[in-house]
Every structure is written in structure tokens, then in C-alpha cells.
Amino acid sequence: MGYTTSGSYGHTVGGAIGMGYVHHAGGVDAGFIQSGRYEININGRRYPATAHLRAPYDPQRKRILD
């Protein structure tokens, strides 16, 4: 359905972050993204993933200060 273009560990959000693209012949909009179920395939093993329409961000730094 798509490709991961980059990944890293997000210290302020407390987890791995992958960025990429979702492709669909009928088009992609916010409703399409939000209604989907996503997984990341790493060396043949699938891991659950959560799609975000905006970059996850912790502006008050609550995760790293707790």
C-alpha cells in the first residue's frame, strides 16, 4: 500500500517513528488514512503502526519529563 522513506526514534514521543507514503488508485484523503489499518514489514515480520496526518509532537515535553 505504500513505502517507508525514513525512520528514527522519537525521544519526545517515546517511540519509533517512520515516515512514508500511502498509495491508492482511487486517491488518498484524510478519511482514507484514518480508516485504514497499518503495519510495517521489517525483514518479513509485521509490526502494528499508527498513521498520523501530522507529525507526532510533544510540545510540553510531558513524555520525557515524567
C-alpha positions in Angstrom: 0.0 0.0 0.0 3.0 2.3 0.5 6.6 2.8 1.3 8.5 3.9 4.4 11.0 6.5 3.4 12.7 7.2 6.7 12.7 6.1 10.3 14.2 7.0 13.6 13.5 7.1 17.4 11.4 10.0 18.6 12.6 10.8 22.1 9.9 13.3 22.8 7.1 10.9 21.8 8.7 7.8 23.3 8.8 5.5 20.4 9.9 4.7 16.8 8.8 7.0 14.1 8.6 6.1 10.4 7.7 8.5 7.6 6.4 7.4 4.2 3.7 7.4 1.6 0.4 5.7 1.1 -0.7 4.9 -2.4 -4.2 4.1 -3.6 -5.6 4.1 -7.2 -8.8 5.9 -6.0 -6.9 8.6 -4.3 -5.9 9.3 -0.7 -7.5 11.7 1.7 -7.7 12.1 5.5 -10.7 9.8 5.8 -8.9 7.1 3.8 -5.8 7.3 6.0 -7.9 7.3 9.3 -10.0 4.3 8.3 -7.0 2.1 7.4 -5.1 -0.5 9.5 -1.3 -0.3 9.1 1.7 -2.4 9.6 5.4 -2.0 8.9 7.2 -5.0 7.4 10.7 -5.4 8.8 12.6 -8.4 7.4 9.4 -10.3 6.9 8.0 -9.6 10.3 5.0 -7.3 10.5 4.6 -4.7 13.3 1.5 -2.7 14.0 1.7 1.0 13.1 -0.5 4.1 13.7 -0.9 6.6 10.9 -0.9 10.3 11.7 -1.9 13.2 9.5 0.5 15.4 11.3 3.9 14.7 12.8 3.5 13.3 16.4 4.8 16.0 18.7 5.0 16.6 22.4 5.3 20.4 22.7 5.1 20.4 26.5 7.8 17.6 26.7 5.5 15.6 29.0 6.8 12.2 27.9 10.4 13.0 28.6 9.8 14.9 31.9 7.6 12.3 33.5 
